[in-house]
């Protein structure tokens, strides 16, 4: 039972950065924008949060700065795609390359430095036998990821603002024709997505592995993008998918620790192989994709169009 609880705590830690990054990208894509720069924004959040946390001694400041860093990088993406009408796919890829490069440059002086990890557990409640560690033995950002999932769901499906955002993603020309500012709405969604990716990255450098390692996201930004498709653009499924992929990541680590006679390189590939397999399976159902995918996803909008 102790082993099971320990594994589940590790699964939550591995899944939380995916929840934040994928939830932010979900909102972005619901507005009709495809931002492939999640990996770069996560890395910027990781180094910015780590540097701010180290300089200030406050994990809260580190998380806030990480969100700002991710949001600023997303703002650059928004300017290029919404004002200069650059291709969203090419700009997103460039954003990832930029994020990888600048995070490596900024983080060079932080190599070898470690932080005290974010405190875990809710006092008294975590001492309850078995369920204490399982449900109350996590850090604050694990619980915040569940709250964020609920808030995103409520915003998208229970508020007028969420309805407008979904309308922009479904038909930006119709939304513009009745007076909604498509560009403004998409800007807000893009910055929100960047902030969430930044916080997801900071969780890696401040909680999962409280030290700076170059390219420490290790493809999690791409998995977050795949999760949005896997979830068919629905928040609840994003959460389930994040824990599924987080669980697979922890599974391959435990299999290596148990000495399973499979090459460790193959085990390390497991989460990414599962990602590819899931995307292939989902893409075969074209009706499901058309039903839930925003109709204007990736399309350039111009007010005069």
C-alpha positions in Angstrom: 0.0 0.0 0.0 2.9 2.4 0.8 4.4 1.7 -2.6 1.0 2.3 -4.3 0.6 5.7 -2.5 4.2 6.7 -3.4 3.6 5.9 -7.0 0.3 7.8 -7.1 2.0 10.9 -5.5 4.6 10.7 -8.2 2.0 10.3 -10.9 0.3 13.5 -9.7 3.7 15.4 -9.8 4.4 14.1 -13.3 0.9 15.0 -14.6 0.6 18.5 -13.1 2.8 20.4 -15.7 0.9 18.7 -18.5 -2.4 19.8 -17.0 -1.4 23.4 -16.8 0.2 23.5 -20.3 -2.6 21.6 -22.0 -5.4 23.5 -20.3 -3.8 26.8 -21.5 -3.5 25.5 -25.0 -7.1 24.2 -24.9 -8.3 27.8 -24.3 -6.0 29.1 -27.1 -7.3 26.6 -29.6 -10.9 27.2 -28.6 -10.4 30.7 -29.8 -9.2 29.5 -33.2 -5.5 29.9 -32.7 -2.9 27.1 -33.0 0.2 27.8 -30.9 2.8 25.1 -31.3 5.2 27.1 -29.1 4.1 25.4 -25.9 7.5 23.7 -25.4 9.4 27.0 -25.7 7.0 28.8 -23.3 7.3 26.0 -20.7 11.1 26.3 -20.9 10.9 30.1 -20.4 8.6 29.6 -17.4 11.0 27.0 -16.0 14.1 29.2 -16.1 12.2 32.4 -15.1 10.5 30.7 -12.2 13.7 29.1 -11.0 15.7 32.3 -11.3 13.1 34.3 -9.5 12.6 31.7 -6.8 16.3 31.5 -6.2 16.8 35.3 -6.1 13.8 36.0 -3.9 13.7 32.9 -1.8 9.9 32.8 -2.5 8.3 30.0 -4.5 5.2 32.1 -4.9 7.2 34.9 -6.6 8.9 32.2 -8.8 5.5 30.9 -10.0 4.2 34.4 -10.7 7.3 35.3 -12.7 7.1 32.1 -14.6 3.5 32.9 -15.6 4.5 36.4 -16.7 7.5 35.0 -18.7 5.3 32.5 -20.5 2.6 35.2 -21.1 5.2 37.6 -22.6 6.5 35.0 -25.0 2.9 34.2 -26.0 2.3 37.9 -26.5 5.1 37.9 -29.1 3.4 35.0 -30.8 0.1 37.0 -30.7 1.7 40.1 -32.3 3.3 38.1 -35.1 0.1 36.1 -35.9 -2.7 38.5 -35.1 -1.2 41.8 -36.3 1.5 40.8 -38.8 -0.7 37.8 -39.9 2.3 35.4 -39.8 1.6 31.7 -40.4 0.6 30.2 -37.0 2.4 26.9 -37.5 5.7 28.4 -38.6 5.6 31.0 -35.8 4.8 28.5 -33.1 7.7 26.3 -34.2 10.0 29.4 -34.2 8.8 30.2 -30.8 9.8 26.8 -29.5 13.3 27.1 -31.0 13.6 30.7 -29.5 12.4 29.5 -26.1 14.9 26.6 -26.1 17.8 28.9 -27.1 17.1 31.8 -24.7 16.3 29.5 -21.7 19.7 27.8 -22.3 21.5 31.1 -22.4 19.8 32.6 -19.3 20.0 29.3 -17.4 23.8 28.8 -18.0 24.7 30.6 -14.8 22.2 28.5 -12.8 23.5 25.1 -13.7 24.4 23.1 -10.6 22.2 25.2 -8.3 19.3 23.6 -6.5 16.2 25.0 -4.7 14.3 23.7 -1.7 11.2 22.0 -3.3 7.8 23.4 -2.9 6.3 22.2 0.4 4.0 19.2 0.2 1.1 18.1 2.3 -1.8 19.6 4.2 -1.0 19.6 7.9 -3.0 17.1 10.0 -5.0 15.8 7.0 -1.9 14.2 5.5 -1.4 12.1 8.7 -4.6 10.2 8.1 -3.7 6.6 7.4 -3.4 5.7 3.6 -5.8 8.3 2.3 -3.8 11.1 4.0 -0.8 10.9 1.7 -2.9 9.8 -1.3 -5.3 12.8 -1.2 -3.6 15.4 1.0 0.1 14.8 0.5 0.6 16.9 -2.5 1.9 20.4 -3.0 -0.4 23.4 -3.7 0.0 23.4 -7.5 -1.4 19.9 -7.8 -4.6 21.1 -6.2 -4.4 24.3 -8.2 -4.4 22.2 -11.4 -7.7 20.6 -10.5 -9.2 24.0 -9.7 -7.9 25.4 -13.0 -9.6 22.5 -14.9 -12.9 23.3 -13.2 -12.5 27.1 -13.8 -11.7 26.5 -17.5 -14.8 24.2 -17.9 -17.0 26.8 -16.1 -15.6 29.6 -18.2 -16.0 27.9 -21.6 -19.5 26.3 -21.0 -21.2 28.4 -18.3 -20.3 32.0 -19.0 -21.1 34.4 -21.8 -17.4 35.3 -22.3 -16.7 31.6 -22.8 -19.5 31.4 -25.4 -18.0 34.4 -27.2 -14.6 32.8 -27.2 -15.9 29.6 -28.6 -17.9 31.5 -31.2 -14.7 33.2 -32.4 -13.1 29.9 -32.8 -16.0 28.4 -34.7 -16.6 31.3 -37.1 -14.4 34.4 -36.7 -16.1 36.2 -39.6 -19.5 35.9 -38.1 -18.3 37.0 -34.6 -16.6 40.0 -36.2 -19.8 40.9 -38.1 -21.8 41.2 -34.9 -19.3 43.4 -33.3 -16.9 41.2 -31.3 -13.2 42.0 -31.4 -11.7 38.8 -32.7 -8.1 39.9 -32.4 -8.6 41.2 -28.8 -10.3 38.0 -27.7 -7.6 35.9 -29.3 -4.9 38.0 -27.7 -6.3 37.3 -24.2 -6.6 33.6 -24.9 -3.0 33.5 -26.3 -1.6 35.3 -23.2 -3.5 33.0 -20.9 -2.2 29.9 -22.7 1.3 31.2 -22.4 1.0 31.9 -18.7 -0.3 28.4 -18.0 2.5 26.9 -20.0 5.0 29.0 -18.0 3.5 27.8 -14.7 3.7 24.2 -16.0 7.4 24.7 -16.8 8.1 26.3 -13.5 6.5 23.3 -11.7 9.2 21.1 -13.3 12.1 23.3 -12.2 10.7 24.1 -8.7 8.9 21.0 -7.6 9.5 17.9 -9.8 13.2 18.5 -10.1 14.1 21.7 -8.1 17.2 22.6 -10.2 17.8 23.9 -13.7 18.6 21.5 -16.4 18.8 22.6 -20.1 15.7 21.4 -22.1 14.3 19.9 -18.9 10.8 19.8 -20.4 11.9 16.9 -22.5 9.0 17.1 -25.0 6.3 17.7 -22.5 5.1 20.7 -24.5 4.5 18.5 -27.5 2.6 16.0 -25.3 0.5 18.9 -24.0 -0.4 19.8 -27.6 -1.3 16.1 -28.3 -3.4 16.0 -25.1 -5.7 18.7 -26.4 -6.4 16.6 -29.5 -6.7 13.4 -27.4 -9.3 15.2 -25.3 -11.2 16.4 -28.3 -11.0 19.9 -26.9 -12.8 19.1 -23.6 -11.3 20.2 -20.2 -12.3 17.1 -18.3 -10.7 14.8 -20.8 -7.5 16.9 -20.8 -7.2 16.2 -17.0 -7.8 12.5 -17.5 -5.3 12.4 -20.4 -2.7 14.2 -18.5 -2.8 11.7 -15.7 -2.8 8.8 -18.2 0.4 10.1 -19.8 1.9 11.0 -16.4 1.1 7.5 -15.2 2.9 6.1 -18.2 6.0 8.2 -17.5 6.1 7.0 -13.9 5.5 3.4 -15.1 8.6 3.4 -17.3 10.7 4.8 -14.4 9.4 2.0 -12.1 10.0 -0.7 -14.7 13.6 0.5 -15.0 14.0 0.5 -11.2 12.6 -3.0 -11.0 15.3 -4.2 -13.5 12.9 -5.2 -16.3 15.0 -6.7 -19.1 14.1 -4.1 -21.7 16.5 -1.5 -22.9 16.1 1.7 -20.8 16.0 3.7 -24.1 12.9 1.8 -25.2 11.2 2.3 -21.8 12.0 6.1 -22.0 10.3 6.2 -25.4 7.1 4.7 -24.0 5.2 7.9 -23.2 6.0 9.3 -26.7 5.1 6.1 -28.5 1.7 6.0 -26.6 1.2 9.7 -27.6 1.7 8.8 -31.3 -0.5 5.7 -31.1 -3.3 7.6 -29.5 -3.2 10.4 -32.1 -3.2 7.9 -34.9 -6.3 6.2 -33.4 -8.2 9.4 -32.8 -7.4 10.8 -36.3 -9.0 7.8 -37.9 -12.4 9.1 -36.6 -12.8 12.1 -38.8 -16.4 12.7 -37.7 -15.3 13.0 -34.0 -12.6 15.5 -35.0 -14.9 17.6 -37.1 -17.5 17.6 -34.4 -15.3 19.0 -31.6 -12.4 20.8 -33.3 -12.8 24.6 -33.6 -13.7 25.3 -37.3 -11.4 28.3 -37.6 -8.4 26.6 -35.9 -5.2 27.9 -37.4 -6.9 30.2 -39.9 -5.7 33.7 -40.3 -8.3 36.5 -39.5 -8.2 39.9 -41.0 -10.9 42.5 -40.2 -11.3 43.4 -43.8 -11.9 39.8 -44.9 
